[in-house]
Amino acid sequence: MSNRFSDMFQDADAAFDGKYSEELKELTGLSKEEVGSVTPDNSDLKIYSVLIKVVEKASKDNTSKAQLVNDINELGEVAVKIAKKVPSIAALFI
């Protein structure tokens, strides 16, 4: 019988071994203070959580750089500001 979390582990492996694995590692390495500095309320932490999921999916699905930038832009200005705190993601916006 398989572990009920095995699919989650497989998804995580796929994301952290995928196209944007370094970007994802840097993004998840941001401190709460770094993320919290973007806006004065707590919405930035919620958006940060969604941003991580977007980059995980892009990494796992081998999404193009242009599509990843588009997806981040769709999350809004706060997500873009958080994403740009990661140099390798910021470089995608140039």
N, C-alpha and C positions, 0 to 999 in steps of 0.2 A: 504494500500500500504506500502511495506517495505522500509525502508531507504536504499538508494543506497550504504551505507557504512556498512550495517549490516553483510555482508559476511566477510568484513575485520575485524570487531569487533569479530566475531565468531572465525576467524583464530587466532587473537591475544589472545583471551581467551584460546583457545586450546593450544597455544604455552606456555603461561605464567602459565597455570595450568598443563602442561604436565610433562613428565619424567625429563626433564632438566630445570625445571622452575627456580630453584635457580641459576644454571649456567648461564642461560639467563639473569636473573636480575643482576648478578655480571658483566657479559659481557657488558650489555647495560649501566652499571654504570661507566665504564671506562671513564676517562676524555680525552679530545682531546689531551692533553699533553702526557698522558700515551700511547695512541695509536700512536701519532706522534713521540714518541721517538724511535720507531722501525726502521724507515728508514729516511734518510734525505730529501726525496721528499714526494709528497702528495699521492703516491700510497697506503700507509698504510691505509688511511682513506677509500679509495675505497674498499680495501680488507676487512677492518673491517666491512663495510656495508654488503658485501657478507657473511662474517663469521657469522654475526648476523642472516642472513636469513637461513644459514645452520643449526645453533643451534635451531632456531625457528622450522624449519621443522623436525629436529630430535626429538624435544620435543613433537611436535604435533603428529608425526607418531610413537612415542614410539620406536625409533631406538635403536639398541644395542650400548653399549659403544664402542665396537670394530669398528662398522661401522661409528660412529661419529668421532672417531680418524682417520679412513681412509679418511673420507670426508674432514676433516680439513687438513690432510696431502696432499690431492690432490689439495687444494687451494695454497699450496706452503709454503716456509719457513717463509715468512712474516706473513701469517695467523697463523702458528704454534706459532711464537713468541708472537703474540697478544693474542692468546688463552691461552698461558701459563702465562699471566699476571693475569689470574683468577685462584686462587688456586684450586678450585674444578674441573676446566677443566684440569689444569696442572697435577692433580692426575690421570687423565685418561690415560696419556701418560707413566705412570710408569709400 
